[in-house]
Amino acid sequence: MGLGGGTITLTLVAVRALQYLDLARYGEPVADLSLDLIAGLGAGIVVAAFFGWRRSRPLDNVWQQGVIAVLAPVGALLIAFILAVPAEHFLHLPGLVGLTVASVAFGIMGSRWAVKGAGGEAQAPGSEGSGP
């Protein structure tokens, strides 16, 4: 959810930065309804679903994995629409950058929490079998 939301807000930051710099593409300025936003929204949904499915693999029930993989993009969309709009409206580009950083940080923390809760490796790779 956090990584998907971070992907979507990163796209918003990129589009706003291009608009701020007044760069043109193919002779026309970057508009609010550009294909970049749609591509970023799709990428955020895919990233959230992928990590939702990937991090729920230790679950034995495939149905539960599917529910998590569907709820992760829903959460990413909530981050994009409910949090990004006020952040951009009130805090402008710095607010979007802050929301992107916070979303990615929460995504990484959630991923580590899921690995830890699944009984993932607590040791460094390659240190298996080393005794006390």
C-alpha positions, 0 to 999 in steps of 0.5 A: 500500500505504501509503495503503491501510494509512493509510486502514484505520488511520485508521478504527481511530483514529476508532473507538477515539477514539469509544469513548474519548470514550464517544459513542453513535450511535443510542442505542447505544455504538460497538462493536468490530464496527461497520460503520465498521470494515468500511467503513474496511477496504473503503475501504483496499482500494479506495484501495490498489488505485487507487493501485497501478493508477495508479502502475503505469500507465507499465508497458507490460504490463497483467498487471504493472499488475494484479499490482501493483494486487492486491498493494497491497491485500494489503500494506494488509491486512498493515499493518492486521492485522499491524502495527495489532493490536500497535500498538493492544495495546501502545501504545494510541491513540498507537500507532495514530496513529503507525502511521497517520502512518507509513503515509501518509508511506510511501505518499507516499514510495512514490508519489514514488518510483514517479513518479520511477522512471517518468521523471515530470516532475522540473520544476515544471508550466508550466516546460516549454520553458524553456532554460538 
